[in-house]
């Protein structure tokens, strides 16, 4: 049965999708209309309980693995086939919004509900996933559940991680009742993730659907510039070894490198600490972070080389010490072309304005794409704002993205004859 046969006349219930999002948002609601539901807190446990209850009501068989990932399976005609999966996360930032992550989970649930109501049986089984600790706002590493699932790091690395109070993932999973016993990992036929864009591109381009072709590669650095503290009054400018003056020039290099590699170049200095931070002392040390990103691996390597050469020259000219350390590297990750094309084709068939787009943010889909066929579906968010209590999205956009998810999953899983 072809795509037009399987999806013609099938559409999700947009009002029910919206209401599910609003009901989940009541747990950990913040005064500005957002959410604070940090991973593995009691509030996260309550959110999990609510959504798992909905999954059970939709007839899904629930299992929980050893890192707390939750899987809800809808049987197919041939359950020996690897499942077609969808999902995201429901943990939030401390001042998070109602849609980041949560939309992907609720969209997957709505697909299952719709197929139940229409009596559609898929050839391959379907699975809805709630990943553990995607945000990393309480425990590191980020994207923890999908990272263990795909072998990016070990189960013990995740379970032994501790928050600022010394509480471990292992103990907190037990505390909220989600220390599962199922082994982590398993076969995957495909993975789709619906998500708000978390950026301004779709809204600016008046597009409803973003067919995500892949994720930007990222290089994170920790930088220490060492000069000499001296009295600000008696010390002439010519003899100073001012760590902050050098650091300011280094920061500008980061921005120039990004601007010289548009449209996909990114450069950010997000943290900068000055020592001793006294108004009448020449700064003797500056610590700062650098975040470089690009979609092309060779370009990102060239950006790295330019950064290193420029930093060394500036440090020498200012007569300061320089310690440049690579903190993390994630290579650019393309998504599966055949799955991306399913997203494009669905948008065309449903008459939805769409464009190809890349993701600059980390998602569970990025880990999945390193091992399994993966695609993402973006919908706009108001003013591109995310990780913020005022994060917002239009109900009709969320509905459209969910319909595209429905189409893509049916195409990949096939329908029973």
PyMOL commands that set and color helices and strands:
alter all, ss='L'
color gray80, all
select helices_A, chain A and resi 3-7+14-25+42-57+102-118+144-149+155-159+169-176+201-205+237-239+243-259+297-318+337-349+364-369+382-384+395-413
alter helices_A, ss='H'
color red, helices_A
select strands_A, chain A and resi 61-64+70-74+84-88+126-130+190-196+209-215+217-226+266-268+272-275+285-294+321-330+333-334+354-359+374-379
alter strands_A, ss='S'
color yellow, strands_A
deselect
rebuild
show_as cartoon
